[in-house]
Amino acid sequence: TATRAAAVGGITTIVDMPLNSDPVTTTKAALQSKLTAAEGVIMVDCGFYSGLVPAECARPLLDDGVLGIKAFLVHSGIDDFPNVTEEDLCRAMPPIARSGKPLLVHCELATNLPEAGPPESHRAYLASRPRSWEHEAVSLMIRLAAEYSCKLHIVHVSSSDVIPLISAARSRGIAVTAETCPHYLAFAAEEIPDGDTRYKCAPPIRERENRERLWDALRLGILDGIVSDHSPSPPAMKIRGDFPKSWGGISSLQFGLPIVWTEALRRGFTCADVARWMCHRPAEWA
């Protein structure tokens, strides 16, 4: 269904993430299972990432055609895909660096746990995953990328507070790239109705001023591109009225191009800009 959605949205190639699948793609056997399941049913070209979990940090899956390695610094939402620690990363990054493949990281560090608010409140959900989580996680990953000379890709940037960190790292010659997503560029936290869990994703959709600073970072080339972070679920898992319990993902792959073009046009960007963000730069990463 994901590759059908891609085709409808005019996307000719996707790279599949290692979770949202059973089994999660953290071993050679799991990757082969996914390749077998895909045989003859995919609608567009498809590459694959493997996942980095604590049990596999000494031997990340690098030699079986995967295009990169994905890790979480906070609970992924799936118990079979636990997050890694700094100690885990110190074991895994040397072989990843030697392979020349990128390490893709979900950058949130749960350094403090704000008090829970009403389950229907998007404002409370937003407060539960503050910008500081992203800032500390990106700081950690830039430090480790420099130490191990490892290619780093920061997935789905939602907080504009990390933009100066990325810019400063590049000025020091650290190999770091970063992306954002259509939902962070189109929606704003102030406009999300309480109880409407269709908007739940992690990291969360942030404030209007934050959204405009993400657009500025694209304009300056600090954010390299725009990708879907497509994270579908059956409708029943989007538990209406309960942000903490609802599935944390937005299913919008088929709408990415019209969303980005509509919002880009409002801000004076061109079709060439959209092609660079959605085609050229992601193809370079892959």
Salt bridges, closest charged atoms under 4 A:
ASP16 OD2 - LYS34 NZ 2.47
GLU56 OE1 - ARG59 NE 3.58
ASP64 OD1 - LYS28 NZ 3.45
ASP79 OD1 - HIS75 NE2 2.95
GLU86 OE2 - ARG143 NH2 3.01
ASP88 OD1 - ARG91 NH1 3.85
GLU108 OE1 - HIS106 NE2 2.70
GLU108 OE1 - ARG129 NH2 2.77
GLU134 OE2 - ARG206 NH2 3.13
ASP161 OD1 - ARG131 NH1 3.19
ASP161 OD1 - ARG213 NH1 3.52
GLU179 OE1 - HIS153 NE2 2.64
GLU191 OE2 - ARG208 NH2 3.43
ASP196 OD2 - ARG198 NH2 2.74
ASP196 OD1 - ARG240 NH1 3.26
GLU207 OE1 - ARG131 NH2 2.93
GLU209 OE2 - ARG131 NH2 2.47
GLU212 OE2 - ARG211 NE 2.93
GLU212 OE2 - ARG267 NH2 2.76
ASP224 OD2 - ARG170 NH2 2.51
ASP224 OD1 - ARG281 NH2 2.57
GLU263 OE2 - ARG266 NH1 2.64
GLU263 OE1 - ARG267 NH1 2.88
ASP273 OD1 - ARG276 NH2 3.10
GLU284 OE2 - HIS280 NE2 3.20
GLU284 OE1 - ARG281 NH1 2.24
